[in-house]
Amino acid sequence: MTVKQYEENDLQAMITIWNDVVEDGQIVGLYILHPNNVGRCGHLCNASYAVDAWKRGLHIGEKLVKDCLVQAKRIGFQVLQFNAVAESNIHARHLYERLGFVQLGTILKGFRMKDGTYENICPYYHEL
């Protein structure tokens, strides 16, 4: 499995799943890296990740986060920050902590679930 940069012809597959991970030529995950803010906070970046549900548990998310850390530093960001990690997303939280991310606190009822209830979110950051 390799991580590759987005190409124009990847768009349809990315829409289906939501920089991408390719396994045997098939897109199985992706991440979007962007500034978290502008101006004096422009050195902070944020990322969103998605992994094909059928490929979860294969450490694809870990590979995406590791690549994201490298790319964010290469681009010149100084901090990668996750603003809204659901408290119940223990697999992601354990991964982030294992990779050196620090939890900034807890925001009560900061995430609206599909059923309309609210869950706490845990912001994380990692210096690059």
Secondary structure, 3 states (H helix, E strand, C coil): CEEECCCHHHHHHHHHHCCEEEECCEEEEEEEEEECCCHHHCCEEEEEEEECHHHCCCCHHHHHHHHHHHHHHHHCCCEEEEEEEECCCHHHHHHHHHCCCEECCCEEEEEECCCCCEEEEEEEEEEC
